[in-house]
């Protein structure tokens, strides 16, 4: 399995284990050069958004992946974790609805994690 796919699976599983809601994985390889995949998930409140971010960071760090950047951690409303080819967006519900990344990146392909 290539490293990018492994990173996606690890991040997805970390989010799922911490009970993130509405986890979407978008393949944006043919749409953008900024990344290959977006992972978009929601938390119920600021505490859960922070816990989701921490869980992803911990799981990927243990696997040897190094985060390039993090944004929004201080506000805990929308945290972006940049792992080069994979960018993870963790939102509270309100901000996720407002920014609606799935609509903005609708040209990306929705990934079915059962078949990934």
C-alpha atoms as an extended CHARMM CRD file, in Angstrom:
* protein
*
       116  EXT
         1         1  UNK       CA              0.0000000000        0.0000000000        0.0000000000  PROA      1               0.0000000000
         2         2  UNK       CA              1.4170000000        3.3840000000       -0.8280000000  PROA      2               0.0000000000
         3         3  UNK       CA              2.1690000000        5.8580000000        1.9420000000  PROA      3               0.0000000000
         4         4  UNK       CA             -0.5670000000        8.3280000000        1.0400000000  PROA      4               0.0000000000
         5         5  UNK       CA             -3.2770000000        5.6540000000        1.1410000000  PROA      5               0.0000000000
         6         6  UNK       CA             -1.9340000000        4.3830000000        4.4680000000  PROA      6               0.0000000000
         7         7  UNK       CA             -1.9940000000        7.9240000000        5.8870000000  PROA      7               0.0000000000
         8         8  UNK       CA             -5.6110000000        8.3810000000        4.7390000000  PROA      8               0.0000000000
         9         9  UNK       CA             -6.6510000000        5.1010000000        6.3890000000  PROA      9               0.0000000000
        10        10  UNK       CA             -4.8580000000        5.9140000000        9.6480000000  PROA      10              0.0000000000
        11        11  UNK       CA             -6.3820000000        9.4010000000        9.8370000000  PROA      11              0.0000000000
        12        12  UNK       CA             -9.8470000000        8.1150000000        8.9580000000  PROA      12              0.0000000000
        13        13  UNK       CA             -9.6340000000        5.3830000000       11.5980000000  PROA      13              0.0000000000
        14        14  UNK       CA             -8.4260000000        7.8470000000       14.2550000000  PROA      14              0.0000000000
        15        15  UNK       CA            -11.3960000000       10.1180000000       13.5090000000  PROA      15              0.0000000000
        16        16  UNK       CA            -13.8160000000        7.2090000000       13.4880000000  PROA      16              0.0000000000
        17        17  UNK       CA            -12.5180000000        5.8210000000       16.7950000000  PROA      17              0.0000000000
        18        18  UNK       CA            -13.0660000000        9.2130000000       18.4620000000  PROA      18              0.0000000000
        19        19  UNK       CA            -16.6250000000        9.3270000000       17.1280000000  PROA      19              0.0000000000
        20        20  UNK       CA            -16.2090000000       12.0670000000       14.5200000000  PROA      20              0.0000000000
        21        21  UNK       CA            -19.4020000000       12.5570000000       12.5810000000  PROA      21              0.0000000000
        22        22  UNK       CA            -19.9490000000       12.7160000000        8.8420000000  PROA      22              0.0000000000
        23        23  UNK       CA            -16.3940000000       11.7620000000        7.7880000000  PROA      23              0.0000000000
        24        24  UNK       CA            -15.8390000000       12.3260000000        4.0790000000  PROA      24              0.0000000000
        25        25  UNK       CA            -12.7190000000       11.5090000000        2.0920000000  PROA      25              0.0000000000
        26        26  UNK       CA            -12.3250000000       13.3290000000       -1.2150000000  PROA      26              0.0000000000
        27        27  UNK       CA             -9.8180000000       12.3480000000       -3.8850000000  PROA      27              0.0000000000
        28        28  UNK       CA             -8.7770000000       15.6910000000       -5.3780000000  PROA      28              0.0000000000
        29        29  UNK       CA             -5.8130000000       14.4470000000       -7.4440000000  PROA      29              0.0000000000
        30        30  UNK       CA             -7.3690000000       15.5220000000      -10.7310000000  PROA      30              0.0000000000
        31        31  UNK       CA             -8.7170000000       18.7730000000       -9.3310000000  PROA      31              0.0000000000
        32        32  UNK       CA             -5.8660000000       20.4380000000       -7.4530000000  PROA      32              0.0000000000
        33        33  UNK       CA             -2.1220000000       20.3400000000       -6.9460000000  PROA      33              0.0000000000
        34        34  UNK       CA             -2.3020000000       21.3030000000       -3.2550000000  PROA      34              0.0000000000
        35        35  UNK       CA             -3.0380000000       17.7470000000       -2.0880000000  PROA      35              0.0000000000
        36        36  UNK       CA             -4.2300000000       14.3330000000       -3.2240000000  PROA      36              0.0000000000
        37        37  UNK       CA             -6.9030000000       13.8870000000       -0.5500000000  PROA      37              0.0000000000
        38        38  UNK       CA             -9.0680000000       15.9590000000        1.7420000000  PROA      38              0.0000000000
        39        39  UNK       CA            -10.5470000000       14.3560000000        4.8280000000  PROA      39              0.0000000000
        40        40  UNK       CA            -13.4510000000       16.3380000000        6.2520000000  PROA      40              0.0000000000
        41        41  UNK       CA            -15.0400000000       15.5220000000        9.6070000000  PROA      41              0.0000000000
        42        42  UNK       CA            -17.1530000000       17.1360000000       12.3070000000  PROA      42              0.0000000000
        43        43  UNK       CA            -17.0780000000       17.2680000000       16.0740000000  PROA      43              0.0000000000
        44        44  UNK       CA            -19.9940000000       18.0780000000       18.3420000000  PROA      44              0.0000000000
        45        45  UNK       CA            -18.2110000000       20.8770000000       20.2260000000  PROA      45              0.0000000000
        46        46  UNK       CA            -14.8310000000       22.5770000000       20.6250000000  PROA      46              0.0000000000
        47        47  UNK       CA            -13.5960000000       19.9300000000       23.0460000000  PROA      47              0.0000000000
        48        48  UNK       CA            -14.3460000000       17.1170000000       20.5990000000  PROA      48              0.0000000000
        49        49  UNK       CA            -12.8430000000       19.0440000000       17.6640000000  PROA      49              0.0000000000
        50        50  UNK       CA             -9.6340000000       19.3730000000       19.6890000000  PROA      50              0.0000000000
        51        51  UNK       CA             -9.7270000000       15.6950000000       20.7090000000  PROA      51              0.0000000000
        52        52  UNK       CA            -10.2030000000       14.6280000000       17.0820000000  PROA      52              0.0000000000
        53        53  UNK       CA             -7.2500000000       16.7370000000       15.9890000000  PROA      53              0.0000000000
        54        54  UNK       CA             -5.0790000000       15.3480000000       18.7840000000  PROA      54              0.0000000000
        55        55  UNK       CA             -6.0860000000       11.7580000000       17.9390000000  PROA      55              0.0000000000
        56        56  UNK       CA             -5.1670000000       12.1690000000       14.2650000000  PROA      56              0.0000000000
        57        57  UNK       CA             -1.8750000000       13.8540000000       15.1330000000  PROA      57              0.0000000000
        58        58  UNK       CA             -1.0070000000       11.1050000000       17.6160000000  PROA      58              0.0000000000
        59        59  UNK       CA             -1.9060000000        8.2260000000       15.2790000000  PROA      59              0.0000000000
        60        60  UNK       CA             -0.0170000000        9.6780000000       12.3320000000  PROA      60              0.0000000000
        61        61  UNK       CA              2.9660000000       10.6760000000       14.4750000000  PROA      61              0.0000000000
        62        62  UNK       CA              3.2480000000        7.1320000000       15.8550000000  PROA      62              0.0000000000
        63        63  UNK       CA              3.2470000000        5.8290000000       12.2840000000  PROA      63              0.0000000000
        64        64  UNK       CA              6.1080000000        8.1760000000       11.3860000000  PROA      64              0.0000000000
        65        65  UNK       CA              4.1900000000       10.8280000000        9.4700000000  PROA      65              0.0000000000
        66        66  UNK       CA              5.2400000000       14.3980000000       10.0930000000  PROA      66              0.0000000000
        67        67  UNK       CA              2.6820000000       17.1920000000       10.0660000000  PROA      67              0.0000000000
        68        68  UNK       CA              3.6980000000       20.1080000000        7.8620000000  PROA      68              0.0000000000
        69        69  UNK       CA              1.3060000000       22.6570000000        9.3550000000  PROA      69              0.0000000000
        70        70  UNK       CA             -1.6790000000       23.1420000000       11.6310000000  PROA      70              0.0000000000
        71        71  UNK       CA             -4.2080000000       25.9830000000       11.5470000000  PROA      71              0.0000000000
        72        72  UNK       CA             -7.1250000000       26.8740000000       13.8000000000  PROA      72              0.0000000000
        73        73  UNK       CA             -6.0870000000       24.8950000000       16.8560000000  PROA      73              0.0000000000
        74        74  UNK       CA             -6.4690000000       27.9020000000       19.1640000000  PROA      74              0.0000000000
        75        75  UNK       CA            -10.1160000000       28.4930000000       18.1860000000  PROA      75              0.0000000000
        76        76  UNK       CA            -11.0930000000       24.8220000000       17.8250000000  PROA      76              0.0000000000
        77        77  UNK       CA            -13.8550000000       25.6510000000       15.3530000000  PROA      77              0.0000000000
        78        78  UNK       CA            -12.0570000000       24.5140000000       12.1970000000  PROA      78              0.0000000000
        79        79  UNK       CA             -8.7180000000       22.7850000000       12.5860000000  PROA      79              0.0000000000
        80        80  UNK       CA             -6.7010000000       22.0770000000        9.4740000000  PROA      80              0.0000000000
        81        81  UNK       CA             -3.9170000000       19.4780000000        9.6350000000  PROA      81              0.0000000000
        82        82  UNK       CA             -1.5910000000       19.5200000000        6.6320000000  PROA      82              0.0000000000
        83        83  UNK       CA              0.2520000000       16.2840000000        5.9310000000  PROA      83              0.0000000000
        84        84  UNK       CA              1.4430000000       17.2910000000        2.4460000000  PROA      84              0.0000000000
        85        85  UNK       CA             -0.6020000000       14.9770000000        0.1980000000  PROA      85              0.0000000000
        86        86  UNK       CA             -3.4420000000       14.7260000000        2.7080000000  PROA      86              0.0000000000
        87        87  UNK       CA             -5.1790000000       17.6850000000        4.3270000000  PROA      87              0.0000000000
        88        88  UNK       CA             -7.5220000000       16.9730000000        7.2160000000  PROA      88              0.0000000000
        89        89  UNK       CA            -10.3070000000       19.4340000000        8.0420000000  PROA      89              0.0000000000
        90        90  UNK       CA            -12.0210000000       19.0290000000       11.4040000000  PROA      90              0.0000000000
        91        91  UNK       CA            -15.0000000000       21.3320000000       11.9270000000  PROA      91              0.0000000000
        92        92  UNK       CA            -17.6510000000       22.1010000000       14.4350000000  PROA      92              0.0000000000
        93        93  UNK       CA            -21.0720000000       21.5990000000       12.8140000000  PROA      93              0.0000000000
        94        94  UNK       CA            -21.8810000000       25.2660000000       12.2920000000  PROA      94              0.0000000000
        95        95  UNK       CA            -18.6260000000       26.1300000000       10.5280000000  PROA      95              0.0000000000
        96        96  UNK       CA            -18.7600000000       22.9850000000        8.4060000000  PROA      96              0.0000000000
        97        97  UNK       CA            -22.1830000000       23.9620000000        7.1120000000  PROA      97              0.0000000000
        98        98  UNK       CA            -21.0430000000       27.5380000000        6.5150000000  PROA      98              0.0000000000
        99        99  UNK       CA            -17.8670000000       26.6990000000        4.5780000000  PROA      99              0.0000000000
       100       100  UNK       CA            -19.3460000000       23.6290000000        2.8420000000  PROA      100             0.0000000000
       101       101  UNK       CA            -16.0500000000       22.2710000000        1.4930000000  PROA      101             0.0000000000
       102       102  UNK       CA            -17.8120000000       19.3190000000       -0.1020000000  PROA      102             0.0000000000
       103       103  UNK       CA            -19.6570000000       21.7570000000       -2.3800000000  PROA      103             0.0000000000
       104       104  UNK       CA            -16.5450000000       23.8100000000       -3.1250000000  PROA      104             0.0000000000
       105       105  UNK       CA            -14.5610000000       20.6510000000       -3.9610000000  PROA      105             0.0000000000
       106       106  UNK       CA            -17.4540000000       18.8190000000       -5.6480000000  PROA      106             0.0000000000
       107       107  UNK       CA            -15.2100000000       17.9650000000       -8.6150000000  PROA      107             0.0000000000
       108       108  UNK       CA            -13.2550000000       15.6920000000       -6.2840000000  PROA      108             0.0000000000
       109       109  UNK       CA            -14.2300000000       12.0330000000       -6.1140000000  PROA      109             0.0000000000
       110       110  UNK       CA            -15.8750000000       10.7840000000       -2.9290000000  PROA      110             0.0000000000
       111       111  UNK       CA            -13.8960000000        7.8240000000       -1.5800000000  PROA      111             0.0000000000
       112       112  UNK       CA            -15.7160000000        4.8080000000       -0.1690000000  PROA      112             0.0000000000
       113       113  UNK       CA            -13.4150000000        3.7430000000        2.6720000000  PROA      113             0.0000000000
       114       114  UNK       CA            -14.7840000000        0.1850000000        2.5720000000  PROA      114             0.0000000000
       115       115  UNK       CA            -13.2670000000       -0.1620000000       -0.9010000000  PROA      115             0.0000000000
       116       116  UNK       CA            -10.1790000000        1.9870000000       -0.3630000000  PROA      116             0.0000000000
